[in-house]
Amino acid sequence: MAGKSYLRITKDVFSNRNILVIALTTSAFSLVEHGWRPFWNLYLKTELNASIPVLGLLAMIQSSERLLFQLPGGLLADRFGRRKIIVYGTALRIIPPLIYLMAADWRQIIPGLLISGAASIYMPAFNAIIADSLPEMERGAGFGAFRMIISIPTIISPLIGGAVMDALGYREGGKVFLFLTVLVSILVTLVRWRVITETIVDVKPETLTGSCHQ
């Protein structure tokens, strides 16, 4: 592998369907989410009447929720399969921006934060299916290529978000991006459900069909 070029490694990594789909859908998420995330605290402060201590409290709630769901998510991914947990977790991500869109006060976004934390239950399965889908001897380089590609939207989207916020203001600009986040979340859920394949060979087929999966 030492003699391979960066371009060849990247091509090998993204020749895998799971990796390609996960990279494209993650990039779509990032492109939209990083358009409003840098301005989220300003939105909370100016439009939802959150004080500085409240901003800290909300950040603590969000971090705590994500922490609590990581180990259960890993256990579920090993038991029921990566694909199923990823699809369910992605579907949950549709709900928080809907709650944020309807919120008139910072207290009303707390349920959205809790659901967002619960949605992170799929992150262990997400990382596991990437590792499972990469060639064993190229996993380090493969993860590097994957992270490089999905980081590209995070460079572009804050600039786009800033321009939108400047033109429309935090309230209208935030709502535009939250609405786009809902649409992208629905699309990504459907794509992951239809295209991602399971990487654990002993998962029963009936556990992978029926309901919409991430």
C-alpha positions as CSV (number, residue, x, y, z in Angstrom):
1,M,0.0,0.0,0.0
2,A,3.0,2.3,0.6
3,G,3.4,2.8,-3.1
4,K,-0.2,3.8,-3.8
5,S,-1.0,7.4,-4.6
6,Y,-3.5,9.4,-2.7
7,L,-5.8,9.4,-5.7
8,R,-5.6,5.6,-6.0
9,I,-6.3,5.0,-2.3
10,T,-9.3,7.4,-2.5
11,K,-10.6,5.7,-5.6
12,D,-10.3,2.3,-3.9
13,V,-12.1,3.5,-0.8
14,F,-15.0,5.0,-2.6
15,S,-15.5,2.1,-5.0
16,N,-17.3,0.5,-2.0
17,R,-21.0,1.3,-2.2
18,N,-21.5,1.7,1.5
19,I,-18.6,4.1,1.8
20,L,-19.7,6.1,-1.2
21,V,-23.3,6.4,0.0
22,I,-22.3,7.3,3.6
23,A,-19.9,9.9,2.4
24,L,-22.4,11.5,0.0
25,T,-25.2,11.6,2.6
26,T,-22.9,12.8,5.4
27,S,-21.7,15.5,3.1
28,A,-25.3,16.6,2.4
29,F,-26.0,16.8,6.1
30,S,-22.8,18.8,6.7
31,L,-23.5,21.2,3.9
32,V,-26.8,22.2,5.4
33,E,-26.1,21.8,9.1
34,H,-22.9,23.8,9.1
35,G,-24.7,26.6,7.3
36,W,-26.6,27.4,10.5
37,R,-24.7,25.8,13.4
38,P,-22.1,28.6,13.7
39,F,-25.0,31.0,14.2
40,W,-27.1,28.8,16.5
41,N,-26.2,30.5,19.7
42,L,-26.9,33.9,18.2
43,Y,-30.3,32.6,17.0
44,L,-31.0,31.3,20.5
45,K,-30.0,34.6,22.1
46,T,-31.6,37.1,19.8
47,E,-34.7,35.2,18.7
48,L,-35.5,32.7,21.5
49,N,-34.5,34.9,24.5
50,A,-31.7,32.6,25.8
51,S,-29.2,34.2,28.2
52,I,-25.5,33.4,28.3
53,P,-25.9,30.9,31.2
54,V,-28.8,29.3,29.4
55,L,-26.6,28.7,26.3
56,G,-24.2,26.9,28.5
57,L,-27.0,24.8,30.0
58,L,-28.3,23.8,26.5
59,A,-24.9,22.9,25.4
60,M,-24.5,20.7,28.5
61,I,-27.8,18.9,27.8
62,Q,-26.8,18.2,24.2
63,S,-23.4,16.8,25.2
64,S,-24.8,14.7,28.0
65,E,-27.4,13.1,25.8
66,R,-24.8,12.2,23.2
67,L,-22.6,10.7,25.8
68,L,-25.3,8.5,27.3
69,F,-26.3,6.9,23.9
70,Q,-22.9,5.8,22.6
71,L,-22.5,2.5,24.5
72,P,-26.1,1.4,24.0
73,G,-25.7,2.3,20.3
74,G,-22.7,0.1,20.0
75,L,-24.4,-2.8,21.7
76,L,-27.4,-2.5,19.5
77,A,-25.3,-2.3,16.4
78,D,-23.5,-5.6,17.3
79,R,-26.8,-7.3,18.1
80,F,-29.2,-6.1,15.4
81,G,-26.8,-5.0,12.6
82,R,-25.2,-1.7,11.6
83,R,-27.7,-0.8,8.8
84,K,-30.8,-1.0,10.9
85,I,-29.5,1.2,13.7
86,I,-28.1,3.7,11.2
87,V,-31.4,4.0,9.4
88,Y,-33.4,4.4,12.6
89,G,-31.0,7.0,14.0
90,T,-31.0,9.0,10.7
91,A,-34.8,9.0,10.8
92,L,-34.8,10.4,14.3
93,R,-32.8,13.4,13.0
94,I,-35.8,14.6,11.1
95,I,-37.6,15.5,14.3
96,P,-35.3,18.1,16.1
97,P,-35.2,20.7,13.3
98,L,-39.0,20.5,13.2
99,I,-39.1,21.3,16.9
100,Y,-36.6,24.1,16.5
101,L,-38.7,25.6,13.6
102,M,-41.8,25.8,15.8
103,A,-40.0,27.0,19.0
104,A,-40.9,30.5,20.2
105,D,-38.7,30.3,23.4
106,W,-35.5,28.5,24.3
107,R,-37.3,26.2,26.6
108,Q,-39.2,24.7,23.7
109,I,-36.1,23.5,22.0
110,I,-35.1,21.1,24.9
111,P,-37.2,18.2,23.5
112,G,-35.4,18.6,20.2
113,L,-32.0,18.5,22.0
114,L,-33.0,15.3,23.8
115,I,-34.2,13.6,20.5
116,S,-31.0,14.8,18.8
117,G,-29.0,13.1,21.5
118,A,-31.0,9.9,21.1
119,A,-30.4,10.0,17.4
120,S,-26.7,9.9,18.0
121,I,-27.2,6.2,19.1
122,Y,-26.3,5.3,15.5
123,M,-22.8,6.8,15.6
124,P,-21.1,3.6,16.8
125,A,-22.9,1.6,14.0
126,F,-21.9,4.4,11.6
127,N,-18.2,4.0,12.4
128,A,-18.4,0.2,12.5
129,I,-20.0,-0.1,9.1
130,I,-17.3,2.2,7.6
131,A,-14.6,0.0,9.2
132,D,-16.3,-3.2,8.0
133,S,-16.5,-1.8,4.5
134,L,-12.9,-0.8,4.2
135,P,-10.1,-3.2,3.0
136,E,-8.4,-4.5,6.1
137,M,-4.9,-3.4,5.0
138,E,-6.1,0.1,4.1
139,R,-8.4,1.0,7.0
140,G,-6.2,3.8,8.3
141,A,-5.8,5.4,4.9
142,G,-9.4,4.7,4.1
143,F,-10.7,6.5,7.2
144,G,-8.4,9.4,6.3
145,A,-9.7,9.6,2.7
146,F,-13.3,9.4,4.0
147,R,-12.9,12.1,6.6
148,M,-11.1,14.3,4.1
149,I,-14.0,14.1,1.6
150,I,-16.8,14.7,4.2
151,S,-15.0,17.7,5.6
152,I,-15.1,19.6,2.4
153,P,-18.7,20.9,2.9
154,T,-17.8,22.2,6.4
155,I,-15.4,24.7,4.7
156,I,-18.0,26.0,2.3
157,S,-21.2,26.0,4.2
158,P,-20.4,28.5,7.0
159,L,-19.7,31.1,4.4
160,I,-23.0,30.4,2.7
161,G,-24.7,30.5,6.0
162,G,-23.2,33.8,6.9
163,A,-24.4,35.4,3.7
164,V,-27.9,34.0,4.2
165,M,-28.0,35.3,7.8
166,D,-26.7,38.7,6.7
167,A,-29.4,38.9,4.0
168,L,-32.4,37.6,5.9
169,G,-31.5,38.0,9.6
170,Y,-31.1,35.2,12.2
171,R,-34.8,34.3,12.4
172,E,-35.6,33.9,8.7
173,G,-32.2,32.7,7.8
174,G,-32.3,30.1,10.6
175,K,-35.7,28.9,9.5
176,V,-34.5,28.5,5.9
177,F,-31.6,26.2,7.0
178,L,-33.8,24.3,9.5
179,F,-36.3,23.7,6.8
180,L,-33.6,22.5,4.5
181,T,-32.3,20.2,7.3
182,V,-35.7,18.5,7.5
183,L,-35.8,17.9,3.7
184,V,-32.2,16.6,3.6
185,S,-32.8,14.4,6.7
186,I,-35.8,12.8,4.9
187,L,-33.9,12.3,1.7
188,V,-30.8,10.9,3.5
189,T,-33.0,8.4,5.5
190,L,-34.5,7.1,2.3
191,V,-31.2,6.8,0.5
192,R,-29.5,5.0,3.4
193,W,-32.5,2.7,3.8
194,R,-32.5,1.7,0.1
195,V,-28.8,1.5,-0.7
196,I,-26.7,0.6,2.4
197,T,-26.0,-3.1,2.8
198,E,-25.4,-4.9,6.1
199,T,-21.9,-5.9,6.9
200,I,-22.6,-8.5,9.7
201,V,-23.2,-11.8,7.9
202,D,-25.2,-13.5,10.7
203,V,-27.9,-10.8,11.0
204,K,-31.3,-12.3,10.0
205,P,-32.8,-10.8,6.8
206,E,-36.1,-10.1,8.5
207,T,-34.4,-7.7,10.9
208,L,-33.4,-5.6,7.9
209,T,-36.7,-5.2,6.2
210,G,-40.1,-3.7,6.9
211,S,-39.7,-0.4,8.6
212,C,-37.6,2.4,7.2
213,H,-34.0,2.0,8.2
214,Q,-31.0,4.4,8.2
